[in-house]
Amino acid sequence: MAFKNEFPILKCHFKKFPSSRQKTKSWTSKDIRFFDGVVFDNETGVVTKLDLHGACLSGSLSANSSLFRFHHLRYLDLSHNYFDSFSFLPELGKLTNLDVLDLSNMGLAGEIPSSVSTLNGLKDLFLSDNELIGSFSPVYNLTRLSSFNLSSNLFSGNVPCSLLTMPFLSTLDLSQNHLIDSLDSMNCSSSSNLETLYLSHNRLSGRALEPLSKLSNLKQLYLSFQNTTDPFNVVSLGFKSLEILYLSGTAISRLDTGSPNLKELYLDNCSINEFPTFIKSLRKLRYLEILNNRLKGEVPKWLWDMPSLNALLMSHNSLDSFEGSPKMLLNSSLRALDLRSNAFRGSLPIISPRLSYMLASNNSFTGDIPLSLCNQSYLSVLDLSHNNFTGSIPRCLSKSVFDLDLRNNNFIGRLPDIFDKGCSLKSLDVSHNQITGKLPRSLINCTHLEYLNVEGNRIADTYPFWLKELPKLQVIVLRSNMFHGPIYSPHHPLSFSQLRIVDISCNKFTGRLPQDYFVNWSKLLLGIHQEERESMYMGNNYHYGYNLYVYYPSMYLRNKGINMELKKIFVAYTAIDFSENKLGGQIPESIGLLKSLIVLNLSNNDFTGHIPSSWANLTRLESLDLSRNQLSGKIPQELATLSFLEYINISHNKLTGPIPQGTQIGGQPRSSFEGNLNLCGLPLKSCFGDKIPSTPEAEEPRPQKQEQVLNWKAAAMGYGPGILFGLAIGQILYSYKPVLFYKLFRI
């Protein structure tokens, strides 16, 4: 409790540390069992663990803090907090029973705190994400140290052998520093126990590999993205135990690791021109990543004969064909195959029935989808988008598929009505094909469906009210089809629990919407909770072995007057697009309930009546398009209060009166307001002719035309001496010498 009182004010920085929480608030005298982040010894009751990671602590942690009286403490985590000074660091030496110490991301600068060297029992030490420099010597006394993390600091120079050969050190992370490769003079002992070494994002070259190969127990080596101009020229080395090697982002001119036990090899962005032939001898290799290189021509057939290879990722190259028979993949051990963004043409090869992830988008494959896909029992992700496939979509597609992406091809016919109660689909994208008929009603069985996109086809159907039965549906895109009829039915009230985005634009929907149309329309659009606003995207995670693949659905959306592609859909992104239909009547007031709405497009319809003033509640609205309707009346002043509104278009309506003047609206172009009956004010003409009022008197009844002219001219004559004096002179001239007045001013 004394430690809690040392920090009466807790400041959380959620933007930098989204997982922060005020842990000490739970520390009350009522029940110590609920002290967040605190573990007590069951027998003695002393504190043995204090986890204050991201606890919103700020201010000063003094040298006489009660923290340093916890002599039985074995675990201390102070990471991700903000302290004004670090005068407490020497006192850490008093906590001699510590096994784990985490001081990451605290703004530490200078050398490694010397007090650390007295903590002889430390097994895990984390000092990452600080600004530390200098020598590693303070840790050499820590003979029991097993894991040491110094990543994302400012260390420079070489990596001393004495650090790599500490007796119990098994994991060392020195990534994202400024280390150089004077390792060639090292003579590290082969008796080192180091198993995992992170050296990515430093300034090492290929010369570092030879001394590192002497670390006989090394199993994982991370050397990606070295800031060097010299390409790695790697000949056969002695990495006898190495299982995982990361060389991504590092130019390689020659490669032969001489590592018979290698299981994972990462060679993306390495400027490789051809498949390294030594790979065929890696009989235990299960994961090969060789994407974003300069590979071209044929894929060698020996790849399919590798007995342990589960995942082959070779996207973003210039490969165009496969060596050998079209059936060469049939007996492959592959579970994941990534062929995206190459130059493959012709038919899709016959794939192994064991395949779980087939990614072949952005190529030039032609012909029908192979019927061999009907025999897939494990296929979870099938992405054949952006190719030239033709024919109809097979009725036998695997029931196990979670993500099916067939967009931007030339498929014809109906979308098969094949989705039974065992449907596993989470996302379905068949946009930009030539599909006809109706939306298959069996989709109602896909209770896990989150994303549905049929844009740019020839589907002729009525509004699918039945989609409301899908409890996880977040995105509906029916854009640019031949849907028709009303989108409201008193017999089918719409209520979606998760809907974030709906685009039914460019169809033939008709009818009026009742004022309460959006009252229960989407629970998420009525308000998004704080935890859902973190930087996350819609997508599904899939694991194969120790690796993770994330499938991200994408879509086109008209936002701020631009048709843009969302390659990833931010989970907090919300939009309604009803544009280019034949919807009429008044715009429902209930739209004002959708507090989390970001994009609203109702343009190119036949809406009438006023713009609802309730839209002042749309505080997150960024884009509003009401152009080309029949709206009348004045623009609500409340729209000027929408601070996030970056784009507004209300052109070609029947609106009148002044344009509300606000920071956001005032910066819009003239084209956003043109084509109305009598709108005035910036950016259009002034509502008062050439006169801009400066007082509320401007709102009084307008005088007759002659009086206006005289007052204005007289004011012009007397502007130098003052406005009031000028008005008096004008009145005198007009009363006694009207002819002279007209001559002087050529009226």
Secondary structure, DSSP 8 states (H G I E B T S, - for coil): -HHHHT--S----TTT-TT---GGGG--SS-GGG-TTEEE-TTT--EEEEE-TT---EE---TT-GGGG-TT--EEE--S-EES--TTGGGGGG-TT-SEEE--SS--EES--GGGGG-TT-SEEE--SSEE-S-SGGGTT-TT--EEE--SS--EE---HHHHT-TT--EEE--SSEEB-GGGG----TT----EEE--SSB--GGGHHHHTT-TT--EEE--S---SS-EE------SS--EEE-TTS-EEE-----TT--EEE-TTS---S--GGGGG-TT--EEE--SS--EEEE-GGGGG-TT--EEE--SSEEEEESS-TTTTTT---SEEE--SS--EES-----TT--EEE--SSEEEE---GGGGG-SS--EEE--SSEE-SB--TT--TT-SEEE--SS--EEE------TT---SEEE--SSEEES---GGGGG-TT--EEE--SS----B--GGGGG-TT--EEE--SS--EEES--TTS---BSS--EEE--SSEEEEE--TTTTTTSBTTTT---GGGGSS-BS-EEEEETTEEEEE---EEEEETTEEEEESS-BTT--EEE--SSEEEEE--GGGGG-TT--EEE--SSEEEE---GGGGG-TT--EEE--SSEEEE---GGGGG-TT--EEE--SSEEEEE----TTGGGS-GGGT-SSSEEESTTS--TTTT----SGGGGS----HHHHHHHHHHHHHTTTT-HHHHHHHHHHHHHH-HHHHHHHHT-
